[in-house]
Amino acid sequence: MHIAVIPARGGSKRIPRKNIKDFCGKPMIGWSIEAAIASGCFDCVVVSTDDEEIAAVARDFGASVPFIRPPELSDDYTGTVPVIRHAIEALRESGHNVEYACCIYATAPFVSPSDLQASLGVLRGTKSNYAFSVTSYAFPIQRAIRVSEGGSVTMFNPELYQTRSQDLEEAWHDAGQFYWGRARAWCMEVPIFSNTSVAYKLPRHRVQDIDTFEDWKRAELLFRLIQEADS
């Protein structure tokens, strides 16, 4: 059995109720649910939430909410892996044999069905525990600078001051969209960011963290541009 698990707790602080806040005409979580369903990868699309309003919205978009997430997994400090483990174990207790689980963030409107399909193929083609989305930094991280309270600057890597940008190693970061994993890895809480994972690369223009209202506005503008380009 392949499942999607969309974590969506109700206690967002920086953007209140962001998981169900309207984003380009739909509750934010609706985009993730619809992409998961459209991919055809999953026997079940589960939303893991502690919030009844979020649960109702999730059901309206076709997701399953077979449990309400317990309080001990719903605070500001609980990581992704324990939440996915809880969902897998809850389904197993109901008699479902989960082989692969994909965590899809509720605030990932740029996630596409084709990427979910292709990244599953990447994971299956390796012995890795996870396959997750990454994108490249737009600027060489080796040229990062530190700014003091007084405004003075120092380089993080001053030994690379004379190195040309094109000669510096390209760096990548988590795109924050989805994380395919083998059920046993989730349940053993194997770390995602390790050499037992494989990267699935996304172009930078389809990646946007949404943690602040400024992020939200930029994401909506970018999302509309992509939709216009694809229409």
N, C-alpha and C positions, 0 to 999 in steps of 0.2 A: 504494500500500500504506500502511495506517495501522498504526503499531506503538505499543504501550505499552512503556516502559522503566522498570523498577523498580530503582533503585540500592540495593544492599544489601551493603556491605562487612562483613567480619567483625571489624573492629578497634574497635568501639564502646567508648569509655572510661568515660563517666559511668554508663551502664547496660550492663554487659557482656552481649554476645550479644542485645541488645534486639531485633534484627530477627526472631529466632525465639523469643524469650521468650513464654511463654503470656500472652495477653491475652484475657480473657473467653472462655476455652475453646478458643482457636486460637493457633497461632504468629502473632505480630504481622503478619508479611508476608502471611499467608494472607488477611487481610481486604482488603488492597490488590489481591492477585491476583484474588480472587473478584469484587470490584467491577469490575475491568477487564474480566474475561470476561463478566460479566452485562450490561455496558453495550452489548455488541454493536458497539462502535466499532472494534475492532481485528482485523486479520488475524493478528496475532501478539502475544503478551504475553511480553516478554523480561525476565528478571532478570539484571542485570549485577552479578556478585559475584566476589570473589577467594577465596571460602570454599566448600569442598566440602560442608560440612554444610548451609549455607544453600542451595546449589544443589539438594541432595537434597530439602529441604523444599519449595522452589519447584516442583520437578517434581511432587511429590506433590499440589500444589494446582492443577496444570494449566498452569503456566508453562513456557516454553522457556528453556533455558540453553545457547545455541549456542556460547558461549565463556566462558573464565575471564578476568576482568578483569586486565590486567597490573599489576604492582606499582607502576609509576610513576603509575598512576591510582587507587591504593588507599590513599594516605596521608591524614593529617589535613588536608592543605592543598588537595587537589584539589577544584575546584568542580564544580557540577552540569553545566554546559554541556559541558566536555570529555568527561565520562562519556557523555553522550547522543550527542555527536558520534562517539565511538568505537563505540558500539553501531550507529548508522546506517551508518557506514563498514564495519563488520564484516559487516553484512547485505548491503550493496551488493556487497561482494566475493564474496558467495555467490550473487549474481545477483538480489537483491531490489531493486525500485525503490521506495524509501521516499518518500512525499509528505508525510505528517504524522507527527510523533512526539510522544507525550505522556509526559512524565516524571511518574510517580506515586511519591511517597515510600513506602518500606516501612513507615514508622511513621505512616501516615495512616488509621487504622481508621474515621474518620468520612467518608471519601470515599464518594460515592454514585454508582451507575451513571447516574442521571438528570442529575447535575451534569456528569459527563464528556460525556454526549450534548449537553447544552445549551451547554456551553462550546465544544465543537467547532463548533456552529452559529454561535456568536458570532464565532469566529475566521474561519470561512468567509465570514461576512457583512461582513468588513472587509478592508482591505489590510494589516492588522497582521502582524507576525512571530510574535507570541505572544499567547495568552490564558491568564491564570493566576488562581488563586483568591485573593481578598482578603477581609478583614473589617474592620469599623470598630473603632477604639479605644473602649473603654467610657467613657473620661474624656478631656476635652479636653487634647490634648498641649501646648497653649499654656499650660496651668496647671502644667506639670511643675516640680518643685522640685529643687534640688541640695542634698544634705546633706553637710556637711564632716566631716572626721574628728572634730572637736570637737562635732558635733551641730547646729551652726547651719545655717540654711536660707537659700537665695536662689532667686529665680525664674529660670528660663531666659529667660522673656520678661516682664520686669518692666513693660514699657510697656503690657502688656495686663491689668494688675492690676485696673483698673476696668471692664474689658469683661465683660459678662454671658456666662455659659457658652453660652447659646442663640444668641449673636451670633458665636461663634467658628466658624471653618470646620471641618467634620468631617474627620477624618483617618483614613486606612486603612493597613493593613499586610498583608504577605504572609501568607496563611493556611497556607502550608506543606503543601499537599495535592497539587496537580497543576499542570502547566505544559504546555499544548498549544503546539506550535510547528511552523512549516513546516521541512521538512528542510534547506532551504538556509540558513535562519537559524541553526539548530543548528550546521551544518557550517562556517559562517563565524564562529561564536562571537559572534554579535550579542548584546549584553547584554540580559537579560530586563527589568530595571528601567529602562525608557526609554520615550520617547513613541512607540516603534514597537510597543508592547504595549497590549493592552486588558484591563481588569479584569473578572473574573467574581465577583460579590459573593455571599458566604456569610453567613448569620446567625451571630452570635458564639457561640451555644450549640452550634454544630457545628464549632467550631475549638478545638484544644488542642495546643500544642507539647508534645512528650514528650522532654525532655532530662534530667530528674532523676527520682528515685524518687517525689518529691512530685507531679510532673507525671503520672507513671504512675498513681498512686492516684487522682488527681482525674479522669483520663481514663477509667479503668474505671468509676468511679461515674457519670460523665456518660453514658458509653456505655450502661450498663445502664438508666438512666432513659429515654434516648431509645428503646431497644428496647422497654421496657415501654409507653411512650406510643404506639408504632407498632403494638403487637400488639393 
